[in-house]
Amino acid sequence: MPKIIFLPNEDLCPEGLVVDAKSGETILDVALENDIEIEHACEMSCACTTCHVIVREGFDSLEESDELEDDMLDKAWGLEPESRLSCQALVSDDDLVVEIPKYTVNQVSEQH
């Protein structure tokens, strides 16, 4: 069973967390099942960027993103080459190390 290592995030999981995942689950589903409340304003329909994560290890084990996800990711705060929308990224058989960015587009706009 693959593991997801969520790196520490000041607001969502200050200590970080290592959890078991099932192949075929989304990174977001695994996070939510383990009380890591990643924002998902569009209710997982690939219509926003609030669930943006950076896959620090295991990125190549994920299926490639589709055009819709790529278009959404272009709008994400802090976009990196290993960025994915956690509602779209399906866990494979490999372990993942996931960083939850400090901000989302929603949070940035609300704080200014």
C-alpha atoms as a printed R data frame, in Angstrom:
    type eleno elety resid chain resno       x      y       z
1   ATOM     1    CA   MET     A     1   0.000  0.000   0.000
2   ATOM     2    CA   PRO     A     2   1.509  3.341  -1.017
3   ATOM     3    CA   LYS     A     3   2.122  6.054   1.547
4   ATOM     4    CA   ILE     A     4   1.697  9.784   1.197
5   ATOM     5    CA   ILE     A     5   4.003 11.952   3.248
6   ATOM     6    CA   PHE     A     6   2.385 15.348   3.703
7   ATOM     7    CA   LEU     A     7   5.107 17.855   4.532
8   ATOM     8    CA   PRO     A     8   4.418 20.253   7.413
9   ATOM     9    CA   ASN     A     9   2.005 23.070   6.593
10  ATOM    10    CA   GLU     A    10   1.591 25.745   9.252
11  ATOM    11    CA   ASP     A    11  -2.209 25.803   9.027
12  ATOM    12    CA   LEU     A    12  -3.317 22.374   7.791
13  ATOM    13    CA   CYS     A    13  -0.858 19.889   9.346
14  ATOM    14    CA   PRO     A    14   1.844 21.652  11.365
15  ATOM    15    CA   GLU     A    15   3.711 18.428  12.191
16  ATOM    16    CA   GLY     A    16   3.341 16.863   8.755
17  ATOM    17    CA   LEU     A    17   1.737 13.443   8.406
18  ATOM    18    CA   VAL     A    18   2.475 10.034   6.887
19  ATOM    19    CA   VAL     A    19  -0.639  8.134   5.800
20  ATOM    20    CA   ASP     A    20  -1.561  5.018   3.865
21  ATOM    21    CA   ALA     A    21  -3.331  5.517   0.564
22  ATOM    22    CA   LYS     A    22  -5.100  3.234  -1.854
23  ATOM    23    CA   SER     A    23  -4.101  3.185  -5.519
24  ATOM    24    CA   GLY     A    24  -6.713  5.080  -7.513
25  ATOM    25    CA   GLU     A    25  -7.646  7.533  -4.751
26  ATOM    26    CA   THR     A    26  -6.973 11.206  -5.319
27  ATOM    27    CA   ILE     A    27  -4.406 12.985  -3.184
28  ATOM    28    CA   LEU     A    28  -7.237 15.258  -1.997
29  ATOM    29    CA   ASP     A    29  -9.427 12.329  -0.887
30  ATOM    30    CA   VAL     A    30  -6.528 10.861   1.102
31  ATOM    31    CA   ALA     A    31  -5.839 14.241   2.720
32  ATOM    32    CA   LEU     A    32  -9.474 14.804   3.684
33  ATOM    33    CA   GLU     A    33  -9.821 11.248   5.049
34  ATOM    34    CA   ASN     A    34  -6.900 12.068   7.359
35  ATOM    35    CA   ASP     A    35  -8.222 15.435   8.584
36  ATOM    36    CA   ILE     A    36  -5.971 17.550   6.368
37  ATOM    37    CA   GLU     A    37  -8.533 20.088   5.199
38  ATOM    38    CA   ILE     A    38  -7.110 21.128   1.837
39  ATOM    39    CA   GLU     A    39  -9.418 23.733   0.360
40  ATOM    40    CA   HIS     A    40 -11.470 22.558  -2.636
41  ATOM    41    CA   ALA     A    41 -13.764 25.415  -3.567
42  ATOM    42    CA   CYS     A    42 -15.099 23.787  -6.753
43  ATOM    43    CA   GLU     A    43 -15.981 20.540  -4.953
44  ATOM    44    CA   MET     A    44 -13.384 18.551  -6.909
45  ATOM    45    CA   SER     A    45 -14.652 19.399 -10.391
46  ATOM    46    CA   CYS     A    46 -11.322 20.750 -11.738
47  ATOM    47    CA   ALA     A    47 -12.739 24.257 -11.964
48  ATOM    48    CA   CYS     A    48 -10.396 26.116  -9.570
49  ATOM    49    CA   THR     A    49  -6.886 25.888  -8.118
50  ATOM    50    CA   THR     A    50  -7.568 25.860  -4.378
51  ATOM    51    CA   CYS     A    51  -6.447 22.218  -3.988
52  ATOM    52    CA   HIS     A    52  -3.081 22.830  -5.679
53  ATOM    53    CA   VAL     A    53  -0.212 20.772  -4.245
54  ATOM    54    CA   ILE     A    54   3.410 20.178  -5.194
55  ATOM    55    CA   VAL     A    55   4.486 16.549  -5.478
56  ATOM    56    CA   ARG     A    56   8.091 16.647  -4.244
57  ATOM    57    CA   GLU     A    57   8.703 12.887  -4.670
58  ATOM    58    CA   GLY     A    58   6.835 10.356  -6.768
59  ATOM    59    CA   PHE     A    59   5.588 12.875  -9.346
60  ATOM    60    CA   ASP     A    60   6.513 10.625 -12.276
61  ATOM    61    CA   SER     A    61   4.342  7.817 -10.882
62  ATOM    62    CA   LEU     A    62   1.200  9.923 -11.390
63  ATOM    63    CA   GLU     A    63  -0.797  9.804 -14.603
64  ATOM    64    CA   GLU     A    64  -0.171 12.861 -16.729
65  ATOM    65    CA   SER     A    65  -2.455 15.816 -16.175
66  ATOM    66    CA   ASP     A    66  -5.033 16.509 -18.854
67  ATOM    67    CA   GLU     A    67  -5.543 19.771 -20.725
68  ATOM    68    CA   LEU     A    68  -8.262 21.018 -18.360
69  ATOM    69    CA   GLU     A    69  -6.073 20.484 -15.299
70  ATOM    70    CA   ASP     A    70  -3.117 22.145 -17.052
71  ATOM    71    CA   ASP     A    71  -5.278 25.181 -17.884
72  ATOM    72    CA   MET     A    72  -6.358 25.464 -14.247
73  ATOM    73    CA   LEU     A    73  -2.812 24.981 -12.938
74  ATOM    74    CA   ASP     A    74  -1.651 27.939 -15.020
75  ATOM    75    CA   LYS     A    75  -3.690 30.103 -12.633
76  ATOM    76    CA   ALA     A    76  -2.335 28.562  -9.405
77  ATOM    77    CA   TRP     A    77  -0.333 30.556  -6.888
78  ATOM    78    CA   GLY     A    78   3.271 29.332  -6.634
79  ATOM    79    CA   LEU     A    79   3.096 27.022  -9.665
80  ATOM    80    CA   GLU     A    80   6.056 24.636 -10.021
81  ATOM    81    CA   PRO     A    81   6.861 21.902 -12.573
82  ATOM    82    CA   GLU     A    82   5.672 19.258 -10.068
83  ATOM    83    CA   SER     A    83   2.385 21.035  -9.322
84  ATOM    84    CA   ARG     A    84  -0.896 19.136  -9.533
85  ATOM    85    CA   LEU     A    85  -4.480 19.690  -8.516
86  ATOM    86    CA   SER     A    86  -4.922 17.241  -5.673
87  ATOM    87    CA   CYS     A    87  -8.514 16.528  -6.751
88  ATOM    88    CA   GLN     A    88  -7.243 15.191 -10.078
89  ATOM    89    CA   ALA     A    89  -3.971 13.434  -9.163
90  ATOM    90    CA   LEU     A    90  -4.574  9.712  -8.626
91  ATOM    91    CA   VAL     A    91  -2.262  7.773  -6.334
92  ATOM    92    CA   SER     A    92  -0.453  4.900  -8.044
93  ATOM    93    CA   ASP     A    93   1.574  2.170  -6.326
94  ATOM    94    CA   ASP     A    94   4.462  4.491  -5.427
95  ATOM    95    CA   ASP     A    95   4.910  6.578  -2.292
96  ATOM    96    CA   LEU     A    96   4.455 10.337  -2.630
97  ATOM    97    CA   VAL     A    97   5.867 13.324  -0.792
98  ATOM    98    CA   VAL     A    98   3.390 16.200  -1.032
99  ATOM    99    CA   GLU     A    99   3.780 19.857  -0.119
100 ATOM   100    CA   ILE     A   100   0.672 21.950   0.423
101 ATOM   101    CA   PRO     A   101   1.469 25.530  -0.613
102 ATOM   102    CA   LYS     A   102   1.067 28.204   2.035
103 ATOM   103    CA   TYR     A   103  -1.427 30.152  -0.072
104 ATOM   104    CA   THR     A   104  -4.135 29.549  -2.629
105 ATOM   105    CA   VAL     A   105  -5.479 32.121  -5.030
106 ATOM   106    CA   ASN     A   106  -8.560 32.423  -2.774
107 ATOM   107    CA   GLN     A   107  -6.512 32.946   0.395
108 ATOM   108    CA   VAL     A   108  -4.240 35.521  -1.201
109 ATOM   109    CA   SER     A   109  -7.168 37.587  -2.455
110 ATOM   110    CA   GLU     A   110  -8.939 37.385   0.916
111 ATOM   111    CA   GLN     A   111  -5.877 38.540   2.857
112 ATOM   112    CA   HIS     A   112  -5.348 41.750   0.887
